[in-house]
Amino acid sequence: MLQAMRYVLVVLVLIALAVVAAAIYFRLAPMPAETWHVDPATATAPDSPNFTLRRGADAIMLPDAPATVAARLAATAEGEGATLIAGALEDGFATYVVRSRLMGYPDAISIRLTGADGGTRAEVFSRSRFGYSDMGVNAARVARWFDLP
């Protein structure tokens, strides 16, 4: 009986160490700009449903000028703790990394802003680095950042 309890304890300790190691990896996983700074207009959608891609007919049309939209988005990104890894919204194309609060899972959100019909056309590619499904996190982020219903 004592031997079985030791075995169970060792297994539990190993599981706990694996969870801690995974948490550290997710929090420190690099998100290199050369991989994640992807133009939404030409991006290839992943095979998994852990992304949101708004381009072409699905692009977001906003009534404000690109500079106004860029400033508002930059403030929203900063407010959510996003880290700019490439580009600049004021130049019309930027990519941010946003990490989940609990485990630090990284998501990338690439945004292209262009002037259109007196307003701004926003093409957006928000995707998760890990996992198969994002449970709607990327779609919710895009809706929140762009103040969509």
C-alpha positions in Angstrom: 0.0 0.0 0.0 2.8 2.4 0.9 4.5 1.7 -2.4 1.3 2.5 -4.4 1.0 5.8 -2.5 4.6 6.7 -3.4 3.8 5.9 -7.0 0.7 8.1 -7.0 2.6 10.9 -5.3 5.4 10.7 -7.9 2.9 10.8 -10.7 1.1 13.8 -9.2 4.4 15.7 -8.8 5.4 15.0 -12.4 2.0 16.2 -13.6 2.4 19.4 -11.5 5.9 20.0 -12.9 4.6 19.4 -16.5 1.8 22.0 -15.9 4.3 24.5 -14.5 6.7 23.9 -17.4 3.9 24.4 -19.9 2.8 27.6 -18.3 6.3 29.0 -18.4 6.7 28.0 -22.0 3.4 29.6 -23.0 4.3 32.8 -21.2 7.8 33.0 -22.7 7.1 31.6 -26.2 8.6 34.0 -28.7 6.4 35.5 -31.4 8.9 36.5 -34.1 7.7 39.3 -36.4 9.0 37.6 -39.5 6.5 34.8 -38.8 3.5 36.7 -37.3 3.5 40.0 -39.1 1.2 38.9 -41.9 -0.8 41.1 -44.2 -4.5 40.3 -43.6 -5.2 41.0 -47.3 -3.0 38.1 -48.4 -3.1 35.9 -45.4 -3.8 32.2 -45.7 -6.4 31.0 -43.3 -5.2 28.2 -41.0 -6.8 24.7 -41.1 -8.0 25.1 -37.4 -10.8 27.3 -36.3 -8.6 29.4 -33.9 -8.7 32.6 -35.9 -10.7 35.4 -37.3 -10.0 36.9 -40.7 -11.8 40.0 -41.9 -10.8 41.0 -45.4 -12.3 41.6 -48.8 -16.1 41.8 -48.5 -15.8 41.0 -44.8 -13.4 43.9 -44.1 -14.6 46.3 -41.4 -15.7 49.7 -42.7 -15.4 52.6 -40.2 -16.6 56.2 -40.7 -13.5 57.9 -39.2 -10.3 58.8 -41.0 -7.4 56.3 -40.8 -5.4 58.4 -38.4 -8.3 58.6 -36.0 -8.9 54.8 -36.2 -5.2 54.2 -35.8 -5.0 56.3 -32.6 -8.1 54.6 -31.1 -6.8 51.1 -31.9 -3.4 51.9 -30.5 -5.0 53.0 -27.3 -7.2 50.0 -27.1 -4.2 47.6 -27.7 -2.2 49.4 -25.0 -5.1 49.2 -22.6 -5.3 45.4 -23.2 -1.6 44.9 -22.6 -0.9 44.1 -26.3 2.7 44.3 -27.5 3.5 45.8 -30.9 5.9 43.4 -32.7 6.0 45.0 -36.1 4.8 47.9 -38.1 2.8 50.9 -36.9 -0.9 51.6 -37.1 -0.2 55.2 -38.1 1.6 53.8 -41.2 -1.4 51.6 -41.9 -0.1 48.1 -41.0 0.8 46.7 -37.6 0.9 43.4 -35.7 0.4 43.0 -32.0 0.7 40.1 -29.6 -1.9 39.7 -26.9 -1.5 37.1 -24.2 -4.3 35.5 -22.1 -4.3 36.5 -18.5 -4.2 33.1 -16.8 -1.8 31.0 -18.9 -0.2 33.7 -21.1 -1.3 32.0 -24.4 -0.1 34.3 -27.2 -2.4 35.5 -30.0 -1.3 37.7 -32.9 -3.5 40.3 -34.4 -2.4 41.9 -37.7 -4.3 45.0 -38.9 -4.2 46.9 -42.2 -5.9 50.3 -42.4 -6.6 52.1 -45.6 -8.7 55.1 -46.5 -11.9 54.3 -48.3 -15.0 56.3 -49.1 -14.2 59.1 -46.6 -13.6 56.6 -43.8 -11.3 53.6 -43.1 -11.3 50.1 -44.3 -9.8 47.7 -41.7 -8.6 44.2 -42.7 -7.8 42.1 -39.7 -6.2 38.7 -39.0 -6.4 37.6 -35.4 -5.1 34.1 -34.6 -4.0 31.9 -31.7 -0.5 30.4 -31.7 -1.5 27.3 -29.7 -4.5 25.1 -29.7 -7.1 24.0 -32.2 -10.0 26.1 -31.1 -9.9 29.6 -29.5 -13.5 29.4 -28.2 -14.3 32.7 -29.9 -11.6 34.7 -28.3 -10.2 36.1 -31.5 -13.6 37.1 -32.9 -14.5 38.7 -29.5 -11.2 40.7 -29.6 -11.8 42.0 -33.1 -15.4 43.0 -32.1 -14.1 44.7 -28.9 -11.2 46.5 -30.6 -13.4 47.8 -33.4 -16.4 48.4 -31.3 -18.6 46.0 -33.3 -22.0 44.7 -32.2 
